[in-house]
């Protein structure tokens, strides 16, 4: 039987931390579907189609990894594509409470779907899409944090010196 795992998230944009989790999952499951959430709570920097396109470009060359878009209940989406596993990444302890809560809620919604947590390489423990956007917005070098296709997209989106179209509230 083919085991399909879904890795859901906003991926705004996809980072090397996400990719680390994806590649670990790809060695464990027959298929990994990176599921980009259409509706995210905060206003995303990249539109859903852009987030999908960037994720697709980033995972190219990994035949058992695909990228899809989803909307609505995650467990419903997982059921629809025949996935029994949800993959989430765990960084610092700060991720734990929210992730724990979500995993238990999803288990209540569908007891046949299991959530597993993967830890990235230590160098990605403090990496988040938000940090990447903040550094890029201030014109910082994000080449060690994201694949080059994302780096170029950030530069296009934010302008040459990073501060033209978007200012970071936290670091500005
Ligand atoms: P969400 O908005 O659902 O948190 P994200 O795109 O920010 O979506 O993240 C998707 C998943 O990837 C989450 O489980 C998150 O904890 C995990 N993740 C994000 N960045 C990293 C990283 N650097 N290392 C490991 N996991 C990560």
Backbone and ligand atoms as CSV (ligand in chain L), in Angstrom:
chain,resi,resn,atom,element,x,y,z
A,1,UNK,N,N,0.838,-1.203,0.000
A,1,UNK,CA,C,0.000,0.000,0.000
A,1,UNK,C,C,0.878,1.260,0.000
A,2,UNK,N,N,0.514,2.217,-0.811
A,2,UNK,CA,C,1.291,3.462,-0.883
A,2,UNK,C,C,0.961,4.353,0.311
A,3,UNK,N,N,1.986,4.821,1.015
A,3,UNK,CA,C,1.724,5.740,2.129
A,3,UNK,C,C,1.985,7.167,1.670
A,4,UNK,N,N,0.921,7.958,1.757
A,4,UNK,CA,C,1.026,9.369,1.338
A,4,UNK,C,C,1.037,10.246,2.588
A,5,UNK,N,N,1.980,11.174,2.635
A,5,UNK,CA,C,2.046,12.128,3.746
A,5,UNK,C,C,1.791,13.533,3.212
A,6,UNK,N,N,1.059,14.308,3.991
A,6,UNK,CA,C,0.789,15.699,3.610
A,6,UNK,C,C,1.592,16.613,4.529
A,7,UNK,N,N,2.287,17.559,3.939
A,7,UNK,CA,C,3.008,18.565,4.741
A,7,UNK,C,C,2.321,19.909,4.477
A,8,UNK,N,N,1.437,20.326,5.383
A,8,UNK,CA,C,0.673,21.550,5.152
A,8,UNK,C,C,1.359,22.783,5.738
A,9,UNK,N,N,1.063,23.924,5.178
A,9,UNK,CA,C,1.595,25.168,5.734
A,9,UNK,C,C,1.294,26.346,4.826
A,10,UNK,N,N,1.721,27.521,5.267
A,10,UNK,CA,C,1.512,28.725,4.448
A,10,UNK,C,C,2.602,28.839,3.383
A,11,UNK,N,N,3.810,28.442,3.737
A,11,UNK,CA,C,4.947,28.511,2.810
A,11,UNK,C,C,5.035,29.888,2.147
A,12,UNK,N,N,5.120,30.921,2.981
A,12,UNK,CA,C,5.104,32.311,2.482
A,12,UNK,C,C,6.420,33.024,2.781
A,13,UNK,N,N,7.514,32.695,2.135
A,13,UNK,CA,C,7.699,31.672,1.099
A,13,UNK,C,C,8.341,30.428,1.707
A,14,UNK,N,N,8.515,29.414,0.852
A,14,UNK,CA,C,9.192,28.182,1.282
A,14,UNK,C,C,10.654,28.503,1.625
A,15,UNK,N,N,11.154,27.906,2.717
A,15,UNK,CA,C,12.537,28.167,3.171
A,15,UNK,C,C,13.335,26.864,3.167
A,16,UNK,N,N,14.625,26.987,3.440
A,16,UNK,CA,C,15.462,25.783,3.544
A,16,UNK,C,C,15.053,24.917,4.736
A,17,UNK,N,N,14.437,25.527,5.740
A,17,UNK,CA,C,13.928,24.757,6.887
A,17,UNK,C,C,12.782,23.858,6.447
A,18,UNK,N,N,11.840,24.415,5.675
A,18,UNK,CA,C,10.753,23.601,5.123
A,18,UNK,C,C,11.327,22.473,4.262
A,19,UNK,N,N,12.307,22.831,3.418
A,19,UNK,CA,C,12.870,21.826,2.497
A,19,UNK,C,C,13.544,20.695,3.267
A,20,UNK,N,N,14.195,21.035,4.361
A,20,UNK,CA,C,14.837,20.017,5.197
A,20,UNK,C,C,13.794,19.009,5.692
A,21,UNK,N,N,12.661,19.528,6.147
A,21,UNK,CA,C,11.578,18.661,6.632
A,21,UNK,C,C,11.015,17.817,5.475
A,22,UNK,N,N,10.834,18.460,4.319
A,22,UNK,CA,C,10.276,17.751,3.153
A,22,UNK,C,C,11.185,16.581,2.747
A,23,UNK,N,N,12.485,16.821,2.693
A,23,UNK,CA,C,13.393,15.762,2.248
A,23,UNK,C,C,13.479,14.635,3.274
A,24,UNK,N,N,13.391,14.963,4.548
A,24,UNK,CA,C,13.357,13.899,5.564
A,24,UNK,C,C,12.105,13.049,5.373
A,25,UNK,N,N,10.967,13.731,5.178
A,25,UNK,CA,C,9.704,12.996,5.000
A,25,UNK,C,C,9.757,12.145,3.721
A,26,UNK,N,N,10.411,12.664,2.697
A,26,UNK,CA,C,10.468,11.958,1.408
A,26,UNK,C,C,11.230,10.637,1.505
A,27,UNK,N,N,12.094,10.515,2.527
A,27,UNK,CA,C,12.798,9.234,2.697
A,27,UNK,C,C,11.942,8.245,3.495
A,28,UNK,N,N,10.888,8.748,4.127
A,28,UNK,CA,C,10.088,7.884,5.000
A,28,UNK,C,C,8.779,7.412,4.361
A,29,UNK,N,N,8.266,8.217,3.406
A,29,UNK,CA,C,6.956,7.898,2.834
A,29,UNK,C,C,7.059,7.752,1.317
A,30,UNK,N,N,6.100,7.014,0.757
A,30,UNK,CA,C,6.131,6.823,-0.699
A,30,UNK,C,C,5.918,8.134,-1.432
A,31,UNK,N,N,4.986,8.928,-0.909
A,31,UNK,CA,C,4.712,10.226,-1.550
A,31,UNK,C,C,4.566,11.296,-0.490
A,32,UNK,N,N,5.110,12.479,-0.768
A,32,UNK,CA,C,4.916,13.616,0.131
A,32,UNK,C,C,4.233,14.713,-0.688
A,33,UNK,N,N,3.112,15.176,-0.172
A,33,UNK,CA,C,2.408,16.268,-0.840
A,33,UNK,C,C,2.574,17.522,0.015
A,34,UNK,N,N,3.256,18.504,-0.533
A,34,UNK,CA,C,3.405,19.796,0.144
A,34,UNK,C,C,2.107,20.548,-0.146
A,35,UNK,N,N,1.308,20.795,0.896
A,35,UNK,CA,C,-0.018,21.381,0.688
A,35,UNK,C,C,-0.011,22.847,1.132
A,36,UNK,N,N,-0.086,23.717,0.162
A,36,UNK,CA,C,-0.016,25.158,0.424
A,36,UNK,C,C,-1.415,25.671,0.763
A,37,UNK,N,N,-1.552,26.247,1.951
A,37,UNK,CA,C,-2.864,26.742,2.388
A,37,UNK,C,C,-3.222,28.007,1.615
A,38,UNK,N,N,-4.404,27.966,0.990
A,38,UNK,CA,C,-4.855,29.150,0.234
A,38,UNK,C,C,-5.147,30.302,1.173
A,39,UNK,N,N,-5.889,29.981,2.226
A,39,UNK,CA,C,-6.278,31.028,3.159
A,39,UNK,C,C,-5.416,30.983,4.398
A,40,UNK,N,N,-4.648,32.037,4.578
A,40,UNK,CA,C,-3.828,32.101,5.776
A,40,UNK,C,C,-4.328,33.267,6.613
A,41,UNK,N,N,-4.049,33.203,7.917
A,41,UNK,CA,C,-4.623,34.208,8.814
A,41,UNK,C,C,-4.161,35.627,8.501
A,42,UNK,N,N,-2.828,35.767,8.370
A,42,UNK,CA,C,-2.322,37.111,8.072
A,42,UNK,C,C,-2.283,37.293,6.560
A,43,UNK,N,N,-2.188,38.560,6.134
A,43,UNK,CA,C,-2.082,38.810,4.697
A,43,UNK,C,C,-0.707,38.306,4.251
A,44,UNK,N,N,-0.685,37.350,3.309
A,44,UNK,CA,C,0.625,36.818,2.915
A,44,UNK,C,C,1.374,37.781,1.999
A,45,UNK,N,N,2.696,37.648,1.937
A,45,UNK,CA,C,3.482,38.454,0.999
A,45,UNK,C,C,3.249,37.940,-0.416
A,46,UNK,N,N,3.231,36.613,-0.570
A,46,UNK,CA,C,3.046,36.006,-1.888
A,46,UNK,C,C,1.631,35.440,-2.001
A,47,UNK,N,N,1.060,35.569,-3.198
A,47,UNK,CA,C,-0.276,35.007,-3.435
A,47,UNK,C,C,-0.175,33.479,-3.364
A,48,UNK,N,N,-1.316,32.814,-3.238
A,48,UNK,CA,C,-1.290,31.340,-3.177
A,48,UNK,C,C,-0.647,30.739,-4.436
A,49,UNK,N,N,-1.028,31.192,-5.651
A,49,UNK,CA,C,-0.373,30.614,-6.840
A,49,UNK,C,C,1.142,30.845,-6.844
A,50,UNK,N,N,1.595,31.988,-6.348
A,50,UNK,CA,C,3.047,32.242,-6.279
A,50,UNK,C,C,3.717,31.331,-5.253
A,51,UNK,N,N,3.064,31.132,-4.108
A,51,UNK,CA,C,3.643,30.257,-3.076
A,51,UNK,C,C,3.753,28.822,-3.599
A,52,UNK,N,N,2.734,28.415,-4.379
A,52,UNK,CA,C,2.770,27.069,-4.982
A,52,UNK,C,C,3.905,26.987,-6.010
A,53,UNK,N,N,3.999,28.001,-6.869
A,53,UNK,CA,C,5.019,27.977,-7.932
A,53,UNK,C,C,6.425,27.943,-7.333
A,54,UNK,N,N,6.656,28.717,-6.278
A,54,UNK,CA,C,7.980,28.742,-5.645
A,54,UNK,C,C,8.291,27.392,-4.993
A,55,UNK,N,N,7.287,26.814,-4.340
A,55,UNK,CA,C,7.503,25.509,-3.694
A,55,UNK,C,C,7.785,24.456,-4.764
A,56,UNK,N,N,7.042,24.518,-5.878
A,56,UNK,CA,C,7.262,23.545,-6.964
A,56,UNK,C,C,8.672,23.651,-7.514
A,57,UNK,N,N,9.107,24.878,-7.740
A,57,UNK,CA,C,10.458,25.073,-8.278
A,57,UNK,C,C,11.494,24.547,-7.282
A,58,UNK,N,N,11.228,24.744,-5.994
A,58,UNK,CA,C,12.200,24.355,-4.968
A,58,UNK,C,C,12.324,22.837,-4.824
A,59,UNK,N,N,11.255,22.092,-5.058
A,59,UNK,CA,C,11.314,20.631,-4.845
A,59,UNK,C,C,11.557,19.853,-6.145
A,60,UNK,N,N,11.797,20.586,-7.209
A,60,UNK,CA,C,12.058,19.944,-8.504
A,60,UNK,C,C,13.172,18.918,-8.375
A,61,UNK,N,N,13.019,17.799,-9.045
A,61,UNK,CA,C,14.079,16.788,-8.992
A,61,UNK,C,C,13.849,15.763,-7.890
A,62,UNK,N,N,12.782,15.934,-7.119
A,62,UNK,CA,C,12.438,14.936,-6.102
A,62,UNK,C,C,11.135,14.272,-6.543
A,63,UNK,N,N,11.253,13.131,-7.212
A,63,UNK,CA,C,10.098,12.533,-7.879
A,63,UNK,C,C,8.941,12.164,-6.961
A,64,UNK,N,N,9.199,11.902,-5.669
A,64,UNK,CA,C,8.056,11.526,-4.819
A,64,UNK,C,C,7.511,12.713,-4.011
A,65,UNK,N,N,7.911,13.928,-4.404
A,65,UNK,CA,C,7.362,15.123,-3.732
A,65,UNK,C,C,6.552,15.932,-4.743
A,66,UNK,N,N,5.313,16.242,-4.387
A,66,UNK,CA,C,4.502,17.098,-5.246
A,66,UNK,C,C,3.976,18.276,-4.421
A,67,UNK,N,N,3.515,19.300,-5.113
A,67,UNK,CA,C,3.001,20.494,-4.426
A,67,UNK,C,C,1.567,20.725,-4.883
A,68,UNK,N,N,0.702,21.000,-3.929
A,68,UNK,CA,C,-0.706,21.208,-4.245
A,68,UNK,C,C,-1.204,22.373,-3.390
A,69,UNK,N,N,-2.380,22.867,-3.726
A,69,UNK,CA,C,-2.987,23.954,-2.962
A,69,UNK,C,C,-4.192,23.364,-2.241
A,70,UNK,N,N,-4.480,23.816,-1.033
A,70,UNK,CA,C,-5.708,23.332,-0.414
A,70,UNK,C,C,-6.408,24.452,0.338
A,71,UNK,N,N,-7.677,24.216,0.546
A,71,UNK,CA,C,-8.504,25.206,1.218
A,71,UNK,C,C,-9.423,24.444,2.175
A,72,UNK,N,N,-9.795,25.033,3.263
A,72,UNK,CA,C,-10.730,24.370,4.170
A,72,UNK,C,C,-10.035,23.412,5.112
A,73,UNK,N,N,-10.792,22.454,5.609
A,73,UNK,CA,C,-10.276,21.531,6.633
A,73,UNK,C,C,-9.160,20.644,6.101
A,74,UNK,N,N,-8.047,20.649,6.838
A,74,UNK,CA,C,-6.891,19.861,6.418
A,74,UNK,C,C,-7.194,18.359,6.379
A,75,UNK,N,N,-7.876,17.854,7.404
A,75,UNK,CA,C,-8.131,16.401,7.426
A,75,UNK,C,C,-9.031,15.981,6.261
A,76,UNK,N,N,-9.923,16.870,5.869
A,76,UNK,CA,C,-10.798,16.555,4.734
A,76,UNK,C,C,-9.968,16.456,3.457
A,77,UNK,N,N,-9.033,17.409,3.323
A,77,UNK,CA,C,-8.142,17.393,2.150
A,77,UNK,C,C,-7.297,16.107,2.166
A,78,UNK,N,N,-6.738,15.775,3.331
A,78,UNK,CA,C,-5.887,14.583,3.444
A,78,UNK,C,C,-6.681,13.330,3.053
A,79,UNK,N,N,-7.907,13.252,3.561
A,79,UNK,CA,C,-8.762,12.088,3.239
A,79,UNK,C,C,-9.001,12.003,1.747
A,80,UNK,N,N,-9.281,13.155,1.163
A,80,UNK,CA,C,-9.602,13.194,-0.274
A,80,UNK,C,C,-8.453,12.661,-1.128
A,81,UNK,N,N,-7.205,12.953,-0.726
A,81,UNK,CA,C,-6.089,12.480,-1.544
A,81,UNK,C,C,-5.509,11.147,-1.034
A,82,UNK,N,N,-6.165,10.574,-0.046
A,82,UNK,CA,C,-5.749,9.253,0.441
A,82,UNK,C,C,-4.531,9.289,1.356
A,83,UNK,N,N,-4.307,10.418,2.030
A,83,UNK,CA,C,-3.153,10.524,2.933
A,83,UNK,C,C,-3.551,10.149,4.353
A,84,UNK,N,N,-2.666,9.412,5.044
A,84,UNK,CA,C,-2.955,9.023,6.421
A,84,UNK,C,C,-2.012,9.696,7.408
A,85,UNK,N,N,-1.064,10.439,6.875
A,85,UNK,CA,C,-0.057,11.061,7.739
A,85,UNK,C,C,0.021,12.559,7.461
A,86,UNK,N,N,0.061,13.344,8.548
A,86,UNK,CA,C,0.315,14.779,8.424
A,86,UNK,C,C,1.711,15.022,8.978
A,87,UNK,N,N,2.519,15.753,8.251
A,87,UNK,CA,C,3.879,16.059,8.705
A,87,UNK,C,C,3.923,17.517,9.146
A,88,UNK,N,N,4.514,17.757,10.302
A,88,UNK,CA,C,4.758,19.130,10.733
A,88,UNK,C,C,6.197,19.233,11.200
A,89,UNK,N,N,6.742,20.434,11.101
A,89,UNK,CA,C,8.118,20.633,11.547
A,89,UNK,C,C,8.111,21.195,12.960
A,90,UNK,N,N,9.043,20.756,13.763
A,90,UNK,CA,C,9.170,21.310,15.121
A,90,UNK,C,C,10.521,21.978,15.244
A,91,UNK,N,N,10.485,23.241,15.573
A,91,UNK,CA,C,11.742,23.962,15.774
A,91,UNK,C,C,11.981,24.062,17.272
A,92,UNK,N,N,11.899,25.249,17.785
A,92,UNK,CA,C,12.128,25.426,19.224
A,92,UNK,C,C,10.878,25.007,19.986
A,93,UNK,N,N,10.970,25.033,21.297
A,93,UNK,CA,C,9.852,24.655,22.161
A,93,UNK,C,C,8.626,25.514,21.851
A,94,UNK,N,N,8.868,26.733,21.377
A,94,UNK,CA,C,7.768,27.662,21.116
A,94,UNK,C,C,6.765,27.107,20.104
A,95,UNK,N,N,7.178,26.224,19.211
A,95,UNK,CA,C,6.243,25.621,18.249
A,95,UNK,C,C,5.332,24.602,18.923
A,96,UNK,N,N,5.817,24.050,20.041
A,96,UNK,CA,C,5.226,22.831,20.561
A,96,UNK,C,C,3.749,22.956,20.932
A,97,UNK,N,N,3.399,23.996,21.688
A,97,UNK,CA,C,2.040,24.071,22.214
A,97,UNK,C,C,0.997,24.146,21.093
A,98,UNK,N,N,1.267,25.018,20.130
A,98,UNK,CA,C,0.335,25.193,19.013
A,98,UNK,C,C,0.234,23.897,18.200
A,99,UNK,N,N,1.383,23.306,17.920
A,99,UNK,CA,C,1.406,22.097,17.096
A,99,UNK,C,C,0.692,20.931,17.803
A,100,UNK,N,N,0.906,20.837,19.110
A,100,UNK,CA,C,0.304,19.796,19.927
A,100,UNK,C,C,-1.230,19.920,19.876
A,101,UNK,N,N,-1.679,21.176,20.034
A,101,UNK,CA,C,-3.111,21.458,19.997
A,101,UNK,C,C,-3.719,21.079,18.635
A,102,UNK,N,N,-3.049,21.492,17.570
A,102,UNK,CA,C,-3.544,21.210,16.218
A,102,UNK,C,C,-3.594,19.704,15.961
A,103,UNK,N,N,-2.536,19.014,16.411
A,103,UNK,CA,C,-2.474,17.569,16.178
A,103,UNK,C,C,-3.629,16.867,16.884
A,104,UNK,N,N,-3.931,17.320,18.120
A,104,UNK,CA,C,-5.010,16.673,18.866
A,104,UNK,C,C,-6.368,16.995,18.259
A,105,UNK,N,N,-6.529,18.224,17.794
A,105,UNK,CA,C,-7.794,18.598,17.142
A,105,UNK,C,C,-7.966,17.767,15.877
A,106,UNK,N,N,-6.905,17.668,15.089
A,106,UNK,CA,C,-7.011,16.885,13.854
A,106,UNK,C,C,-7.299,15.414,14.144
A,107,UNK,N,N,-6.754,14.921,15.246
A,107,UNK,CA,C,-7.034,13.519,15.613
A,107,UNK,C,C,-8.507,13.356,16.002
A,108,UNK,N,N,-9.057,14.383,16.676
A,108,UNK,CA,C,-10.485,14.331,17.017
A,108,UNK,C,C,-11.339,14.348,15.757
A,109,UNK,N,N,-10.873,15.105,14.768
A,109,UNK,CA,C,-11.650,15.227,13.531
A,109,UNK,C,C,-11.566,13.955,12.685
A,110,UNK,N,N,-10.428,13.282,12.750
A,110,UNK,CA,C,-10.275,12.025,11.999
A,110,UNK,C,C,-9.227,11.155,12.689
A,111,UNK,N,N,-9.701,10.125,13.388
A,111,UNK,CA,C,-8.764,9.328,14.194
A,111,UNK,C,C,-7.872,8.422,13.357
A,112,UNK,N,N,-8.158,8.347,12.056
A,112,UNK,CA,C,-7.310,7.500,11.200
A,112,UNK,C,C,-6.108,8.259,10.651
A,113,UNK,N,N,-6.089,9.561,10.880
A,113,UNK,CA,C,-4.981,10.367,10.346
A,113,UNK,C,C,-4.036,10.727,11.487
A,114,UNK,N,N,-2.763,10.413,11.312
A,114,UNK,CA,C,-1.760,10.602,12.373
A,114,UNK,C,C,-0.846,11.776,12.018
A,115,UNK,N,N,-0.492,12.578,13.032
A,115,UNK,CA,C,0.461,13.671,12.798
A,115,UNK,C,C,1.835,13.244,13.280
A,116,UNK,N,N,2.848,13.480,12.467
A,116,UNK,CA,C,4.210,13.226,12.940
A,116,UNK,C,C,5.007,14.525,12.866
A,117,UNK,N,N,5.985,14.640,13.765
A,117,UNK,CA,C,6.801,15.853,13.833
A,117,UNK,C,C,8.239,15.523,13.482
A,118,UNK,N,N,8.801,16.351,12.640
A,118,UNK,CA,C,10.195,16.153,12.259
A,118,UNK,C,C,10.998,17.385,12.663
A,119,UNK,N,N,12.216,17.130,13.146
A,119,UNK,CA,C,13.098,18.246,13.525
A,119,UNK,C,C,14.068,18.516,12.397
A,120,UNK,N,N,14.281,19.795,12.091
A,120,UNK,CA,C,15.232,20.106,11.020
A,120,UNK,C,C,16.660,20.052,11.558
A,121,UNK,N,N,17.597,20.189,10.649
A,121,UNK,CA,C,19.010,20.366,11.011
A,121,UNK,C,C,19.121,21.555,11.958
A,122,UNK,N,N,20.096,21.503,12.865
A,122,UNK,CA,C,20.213,22.575,13.876
A,122,UNK,C,C,20.261,23.962,13.242
A,123,UNK,N,N,20.927,24.083,12.101
A,123,UNK,CA,C,21.083,25.428,11.522
A,123,UNK,C,C,19.758,26.053,11.077
A,124,UNK,N,N,18.702,25.216,10.978
A,124,UNK,CA,C,17.403,25.762,10.555
A,124,UNK,C,C,16.430,25.931,11.718
A,125,UNK,N,N,16.880,25.622,12.915
A,125,UNK,CA,C,16.001,25.663,14.084
A,125,UNK,C,C,15.385,27.051,14.289
A,126,UNK,N,N,16.128,28.094,13.960
A,126,UNK,CA,C,15.600,29.446,14.199
A,126,UNK,C,C,15.094,30.114,12.932
A,127,UNK,N,N,14.939,29.317,11.887
A,127,UNK,CA,C,14.531,29.889,10.600
A,127,UNK,C,C,13.016,29.835,10.412
A,128,UNK,N,N,12.452,30.974,10.042
A,128,UNK,CA,C,11.017,30.997,9.726
A,128,UNK,C,C,10.802,31.878,8.508
A,129,UNK,N,N,9.671,31.687,7.830
A,129,UNK,CA,C,9.360,32.524,6.663
A,129,UNK,C,C,9.324,33.989,7.095
A,130,UNK,N,N,8.808,34.216,8.296
A,130,UNK,CA,C,8.702,35.601,8.778
A,130,UNK,C,C,10.073,36.255,8.892
A,131,UNK,N,N,11.024,35.542,9.474
A,131,UNK,CA,C,12.382,36.103,9.608
A,131,UNK,C,C,12.978,36.393,8.237
A,132,UNK,N,N,12.795,35.457,7.325
A,132,UNK,CA,C,13.338,35.634,5.972
A,132,UNK,C,C,12.765,36.908,5.336
A,133,UNK,N,N,11.453,37.106,5.494
A,133,UNK,CA,C,10.818,38.295,4.906
A,133,UNK,C,C,11.341,39.570,5.557
A,134,UNK,N,N,11.551,39.495,6.857
A,134,UNK,CA,C,12.056,40.683,7.565
A,134,UNK,C,C,13.471,41.035,7.117
A,135,UNK,N,N,14.325,40.025,7.018
A,135,UNK,CA,C,15.711,40.278,6.586
A,135,UNK,C,C,15.717,40.795,5.153
A,136,UNK,N,N,14.930,40.148,4.282
A,136,UNK,CA,C,14.897,40.560,2.873
A,136,UNK,C,C,14.349,41.976,2.735
A,137,UNK,N,N,13.351,42.314,3.547
A,137,UNK,CA,C,12.749,43.653,3.474
A,137,UNK,C,C,13.751,44.742,3.833
A,138,UNK,N,N,14.738,44.366,4.628
A,138,UNK,CA,C,15.756,45.344,5.022
A,138,UNK,C,C,17.002,45.252,4.140
A,139,UNK,N,N,16.897,44.482,3.077
A,139,UNK,CA,C,18.010,44.386,2.127
A,139,UNK,C,C,19.104,43.428,2.556
A,140,UNK,N,N,18.828,42.575,3.540
A,140,UNK,CA,C,19.830,41.606,4.013
A,140,UNK,C,C,19.957,40.417,3.071
A,141,UNK,N,N,21.036,39.668,3.245
A,141,UNK,CA,C,21.319,38.519,2.396
A,141,UNK,C,C,20.591,37.283,2.936
A,142,UNK,N,N,19.675,36.741,2.143
A,142,UNK,CA,C,18.916,35.579,2.603
A,142,UNK,C,C,19.330,34.302,1.864
A,143,UNK,N,N,20.467,34.364,1.171
A,143,UNK,CA,C,20.850,33.223,0.319
A,143,UNK,C,C,21.070,31.928,1.106
A,144,UNK,N,N,21.430,32.017,2.376
A,144,UNK,CA,C,21.630,30.791,3.161
A,144,UNK,C,C,20.325,30.249,3.732
A,145,UNK,N,N,19.253,31.006,3.575
A,145,UNK,CA,C,17.981,30.642,4.209
A,145,UNK,C,C,16.936,30.069,3.256
A,146,UNK,N,N,17.060,30.448,1.981
A,146,UNK,CA,C,16.031,30.046,1.009
A,146,UNK,C,C,16.691,29.591,-0.293
A,147,UNK,N,N,15.982,28.774,-1.095
A,147,UNK,CA,C,16.551,28.413,-2.392
A,147,UNK,C,C,16.655,29.654,-3.281
A,148,UNK,N,N,17.513,29.587,-4.308
A,148,UNK,CA,C,17.775,30.797,-5.108
A,148,UNK,C,C,16.524,31.320,-5.822
A,149,UNK,N,N,15.627,30.424,-6.187
A,149,UNK,CA,C,14.406,30.876,-6.867
A,149,UNK,C,C,13.573,31.774,-5.938
A,150,UNK,N,N,13.600,31.464,-4.662
A,150,UNK,CA,C,12.864,32.269,-3.676
A,150,UNK,C,C,13.601,33.590,-3.424
A,151,UNK,N,N,14.914,33.495,-3.386
A,151,UNK,CA,C,15.717,34.711,-3.180
A,151,UNK,C,C,15.409,35.724,-4.295
A,152,UNK,N,N,15.365,35.223,-5.525
A,152,UNK,CA,C,15.073,36.127,-6.656
A,152,UNK,C,C,13.662,36.693,-6.543
A,153,UNK,N,N,12.716,35.853,-6.157
A,153,UNK,CA,C,11.324,36.309,-6.037
A,153,UNK,C,C,11.201,37.371,-4.949
A,154,UNK,N,N,11.937,37.200,-3.858
A,154,UNK,CA,C,11.904,38.192,-2.779
A,154,UNK,C,C,12.477,39.515,-3.268
A,155,UNK,N,N,13.549,39.416,-4.038
A,155,UNK,CA,C,14.175,40.647,-4.545
A,155,UNK,C,C,13.220,41.387,-5.481
A,156,UNK,N,N,12.522,40.607,-6.339
A,156,UNK,CA,C,11.557,41.224,-7.254
A,156,UNK,C,C,10.422,41.879,-6.473
A,157,UNK,N,N,9.959,41.176,-5.464
A,157,UNK,CA,C,8.798,41.637,-4.696
A,157,UNK,C,C,9.129,42.867,-3.850
A,158,UNK,N,N,10.312,42.847,-3.275
A,158,UNK,CA,C,10.641,43.871,-2.288
A,158,UNK,C,C,11.518,44.991,-2.837
A,159,UNK,N,N,11.946,44.862,-4.075
A,159,UNK,CA,C,12.794,45.901,-4.646
A,159,UNK,C,C,14.258,45.634,-4.373
A,160,UNK,N,N,15.127,46.385,-5.045
A,160,UNK,CA,C,16.558,46.116,-5.000
A,160,UNK,C,C,17.121,46.251,-3.584
A,161,UNK,N,N,16.758,47.349,-2.918
A,161,UNK,CA,C,17.336,47.495,-1.572
A,161,UNK,C,C,16.403,46.959,-0.487
A,162,UNK,N,N,15.347,46.283,-0.945
A,162,UNK,CA,C,14.508,45.584,0.023
A,162,UNK,C,C,13.490,46.453,0.723
A,163,UNK,N,N,13.689,47.725,0.793
A,163,UNK,CA,C,12.787,48.543,1.600
A,163,UNK,C,C,11.801,49.331,0.738
A,164,UNK,N,N,11.893,49.174,-0.573
A,164,UNK,CA,C,11.063,50.010,-1.430
A,164,UNK,C,C,9.563,49.795,-1.285
A,165,UNK,N,N,9.163,48.508,-1.230
A,165,UNK,CA,C,7.732,48.267,-1.242
A,165,UNK,C,C,7.175,47.757,0.069
A,166,UNK,N,N,8.060,47.379,0.970
A,166,UNK,CA,C,7.543,46.789,2.202
A,166,UNK,C,C,8.537,47.060,3.312
A,167,UNK,N,N,8.065,47.570,4.401
A,167,UNK,CA,C,8.982,47.808,5.507
A,167,UNK,C,C,8.680,46.839,6.632
A,168,UNK,N,N,9.723,46.374,7.257
A,168,UNK,CA,C,9.532,45.443,8.361
A,168,UNK,C,C,9.208,46.240,9.625
A,169,UNK,N,N,8.199,45.801,10.336
A,169,UNK,CA,C,7.816,46.494,11.559
A,169,UNK,C,C,8.791,46.148,12.677
A,170,UNK,N,N,9.208,44.874,12.684
A,170,UNK,CA,C,10.001,44.444,13.842
A,170,UNK,C,C,11.446,44.888,13.822
A,171,UNK,N,N,12.060,44.861,12.629
A,171,UNK,CA,C,13.481,45.148,12.584
A,171,UNK,C,C,13.789,46.555,12.068
A,172,UNK,N,N,12.774,47.244,11.496
A,172,UNK,CA,C,13.034,48.562,10.888
A,172,UNK,C,C,13.362,49.581,11.975
L,1,LIG,P1,P,2.040,27.598,9.263
L,1,LIG,O1,O,1.543,28.954,8.885
L,1,LIG,O2,O,1.035,26.499,9.163
L,1,LIG,O3,O,2.860,27.552,10.552
L,1,LIG,P2,P,4.501,27.507,7.839
L,1,LIG,O4,O,4.645,27.570,6.367
L,1,LIG,O5,O,5.038,28.647,8.621
L,1,LIG,O6,O,3.016,27.232,8.094
L,1,LIG,O7,O,5.166,26.168,8.377
L,1,LIG,C1,C,4.689,24.899,8.006
L,1,LIG,C2,C,5.288,23.871,8.920
L,1,LIG,O8,O,6.684,23.895,8.776
L,1,LIG,C3,C,5.014,24.096,10.400
L,1,LIG,O9,O,4.889,22.832,11.020
L,1,LIG,C4,C,6.253,24.789,10.882
L,1,LIG,O10,O,6.490,24.545,12.253
L,1,LIG,C5,C,7.304,24.088,10.020
L,1,LIG,N1,N,8.498,24.874,9.828
L,1,LIG,C6,C,8.624,26.153,9.406
L,1,LIG,N2,N,9.913,26.543,9.368
L,1,LIG,C7,C,10.642,25.463,9.783
L,1,LIG,C8,C,12.023,25.219,10.007
L,1,LIG,N3,N,12.940,26.169,9.843
L,1,LIG,N4,N,12.384,24.002,10.430
L,1,LIG,C9,C,11.466,23.047,10.664
L,1,LIG,N5,N,10.148,23.203,10.497
L,1,LIG,C10,C,9.739,24.403,10.073
